[in-house]
Amino acid sequence: MKTLVYQYMKRHILLYIATIFSMVGFLNAQPNVDVVTESKPESRARFFYEQRAFPFDKIPEGALLKAREEQKHYYNSKKNGSQILAQQPLWRQAGPEAVGGRTRSIVHHPTKDDLLYVGTANGGVWKSTDGGGRWVPIMDFENSISVGALAIDNSNPEVLFAGTGEYASGHYGYSGAGIFKSTDAGISWKSVGLANVGGFSKMYVHPQNSELVFAGAVSSNAGVYKSSNGGASWRRTLSNGNVSDITINPTDQTNILVAVSNVGIFRSTDGGETWGTKVKLPVTSIGRISLQMAPSDPNTVYALVDRQGTSGSVIRSKDNGITWQLMFTDANIFSFQGNSSQGGYDNFITVHPTNPKIVLIGGVNLFRSDDEGVDGHSWGYFMSVHPDMHCGFFNPIHPNVLYVGCDGGMNRSDDAGETWSVINSGLAVTQFHGNFAMDQTKPKVMYGGTQDNGTISNSSNRWGEYLGGDGGFAALDSKNSNIIYAETQSAGDLTRIDIKNGSSTKISSGIPSNDNGIWAAPLVVDPSTNTLFSGRRTLRFYNQG
């Protein structure tokens, strides 16, 4: 009996470990950074990481894969005499289904209109057959469902590649488990190597050669990886740092440009076998870089450069990346206030497939130019798209249809970026930071704080937002279920909300401004005394605030 109990406990502990590690951010920065000085995405990701690394500072490389393999071993093995002692509970999705969440990569089928795939930060790959009208998950059970990069084979669109592990330069990104390949449009997936790579920023299958595949790797074992046999094997051909982007000439298999964060841009003229010296750029203080050749004119190349906390700049080359010109600089590309930068976290550029003059760039905010960025005033600024944009993709069949992925999920434009609509139906990838507050009188009603989608609830039969920003913990008043307590990031803006009349009141009065908590500070109500406790550097308690 002892052996049976031990095996049961060990098996379920391993399952717990695997589940927790599947949410873990891979360490891309030093863990002991002061909370006050960190940017928003870094503080948030560090919160996730340190919760799961405790009591250690760092999670060992390969821990997720090891836990997954141990889990599979114990569940698949019947000859060791172990038994499942109780029926496991059945889980069903409770939502939200239309809020969305961090979306990292987009690809579109080359010939089937409105068929597209997206890769999400920790929700796997999703597919839509109606231009984003409805999404379904197609990658739920791999060793990692954190997808940083997707690629589709234009010659055989049933073939997809998913590079797992996301990229957040200078921050903590979710860990990956290598590259996965599907040959049946995402019905099934197979690991094709590079499990020792922390994450991926970009993948390409060359449109002229299905065997030629490139992957931009970040974190551990970073660099450019090349496969000449459709992903069966890989070689690293550049190892100068975190590869933040790759762009290829669609008509020339030898012509490739690569961006390396904090370093610069490199060119290859032999299909990525060798790389020239770093090209000279017209900007300094280089952080993360995104770049793309204009598909209709590969000599025209655009790049968006994070200026490491000061601003963002668009640069352009008219000779395929040999020389560059500064086109546009704005402090608000990667910041709302203009005095900081999230360019290592949210950073993309995309070019219209038939008109090389139309360019879109995204960071915290979205900008568009229709004259190659020649006139700095021509860069339109769009507030209608959810902040923190990570990827953009034009429909190759109807080039004026454009998709953008951001912290709020997916957006679509039918006029090349002039106007936008949200397309999140079914895209259940919202990330919750802290706890769920449950209404004891209505067991199906939940409240929770989410990543960049506020404090939300299904109290009105559909998920809606009660408090904006990045949500933390939520707590329900034990005497009045119409009163909830919620917080924004770093224990800021502690708020009492009356869901019956929609009113809200800040209740942070009396808390010293330097008494910060962790990103999502614990918040709990004592059911017997109805006392609210807020866990900061010093424990605080309130009488309804």
JONORBEL-V679479 format. One record per pair of residues at least 12 apart in sequence whose ideal C-beta (glycine too) atoms are under 6 Angstrom apart, sorted by sequence separation. I is the first residue (numbers start at 1). J is the second residue. If there is no record, write none. Layout:
BEGIN
i = [I;I]
j = [J;J]
END
This chain:
BEGIN
i = [106;116;150;164;203;214;246;256;291;303;349;358;367;368;392;436;446;455;474;124;125;164;178;179;223;224;314;357;401;410;454;484;494;522;105;115;125;149;202;213;224;245;264;265;289;290;302;314;348;357;359;367;391;410;445;454;494;521;103;104;124;147;148;178;179;200;201;223;243;244;254;357;389;390;400;402;409;434;472;483;521;114;124;163;178;223;254;256;289;301;313;347;366;400;432;433;455;482;103;104;114;147;148;178;200;201;211;243;244;254;346;389;454;482;146;148;162;177;211;213;253;288;300;311;388;409;432;452;482;102;146;148;199;211;224;241;242;286;287;366;388;455;467;469;470;517;25;144;146;161;197;199;222;240;301;311;343;386;430;431;124;198;287;299;312;450;515;125;160;198;241;283;285;312;342;386;449;515;25;176;240;285;364;366;430;449;515;25;122;159;197;218;364;158;196;449;31;158;160;173;385;448;490;491;158;216;261;362;447;24;119;146;467;334;335;490;146;216;259;283;333;334;489;491;27;119;312;455;466;20;144;167;214;259;309;360;117;144;165;166;282;332;143;165;167;224;24;237;306;385;384;487;125;163;238;306;437;447;142;306;434;435;437;507;192;433;434;437;163;194;441;459;193;306;353;21;161;201;204;282;346;348;350;439;21;107;201;202;207;281;346;348;353;104;105;110;202;204;209;244;247;282;346;348;105;107;121;208;244;245;247;250;304;328;354;407;491;21;226;245;247;327;353;110;142;206;302;473;478;485;109;138;328;472;475;18;249;368;473;475;478;496;17;18;139;181;473;475;148;149;167;312;328;479;122;148;149;151;153;163;478;14;18;121;149;151;154;149;151;156;267;155;288;14;15;287;288;300;14;153;287;290;292;294;302;304;360;290;295;296;358;127;288;290;292;297;314;296;104;294;11;257;7;68;8;65;434;433;169;64;65;169;49;45;46;45;42;41;29;28;28;25;26;25;25;26;24;26;170;171;169;168;28;26;132;132;113;106;108;104;105;110;106;108;118;108;132;134;135;134;135;106;106;103;39;41;102;103;123;103;100;101;100;120;100;98;98;100;101;97;101;101;97;99;96;99;99;96;95;47;47;47;44;43;35]
j = [118;128;162;176;215;226;258;268;303;315;361;370;379;380;404;448;458;467;486;137;138;177;191;192;236;237;327;370;414;423;467;497;507;535;119;129;139;163;216;227;238;259;278;279;303;304;316;328;362;371;373;381;405;424;459;468;508;535;118;119;139;162;163;193;194;215;216;238;258;259;269;372;404;405;415;417;424;449;487;498;536;130;140;179;194;239;270;272;305;317;329;363;382;416;448;449;471;498;120;121;131;164;165;195;217;218;228;260;261;271;363;406;471;499;164;166;180;195;229;231;271;306;318;329;406;427;450;470;500;121;165;167;218;230;243;260;261;305;306;385;407;474;486;488;489;536;45;164;166;181;217;219;242;260;321;331;363;406;450;451;145;219;308;320;333;471;536;147;182;220;263;305;307;334;364;408;471;537;48;199;263;308;387;389;453;472;538;49;146;183;221;242;388;183;221;474;57;184;186;199;411;474;516;517;185;243;288;389;474;52;147;174;495;363;364;519;176;246;289;313;363;364;519;521;58;150;343;486;497;52;176;199;246;291;341;392;150;177;198;199;315;365;177;199;201;258;59;272;341;420;420;523;162;200;275;343;474;484;180;344;472;473;475;545;231;472;473;476;203;234;481;499;234;347;394;63;203;243;246;324;388;390;392;481;64;150;244;245;250;324;389;391;396;148;149;154;246;248;253;288;291;326;390;392;150;152;166;253;289;290;292;295;349;373;399;452;536;67;272;291;293;373;399;157;189;253;349;520;525;532;157;186;376;520;523;67;298;417;522;524;527;545;67;68;189;231;523;525;199;200;218;363;379;530;174;200;201;203;205;215;530;67;71;174;202;204;207;203;205;210;321;210;343;70;71;343;344;356;71;210;344;347;349;351;359;361;417;348;353;354;416;186;347;349;351;356;373;356;166;356;74;321;82;143;85;143;520;520;261;175;177;288;172;171;172;172;171;171;170;172;173;172;173;173;174;175;175;198;344;345;344;345;219;219;410;412;397;391;393;390;391;396;393;395;405;396;423;425;426;426;427;403;405;405;342;345;407;409;429;410;408;409;409;429;424;424;425;427;429;426;430;431;428;430;430;453;463;463;463;518;519;520;519;519;516]
END
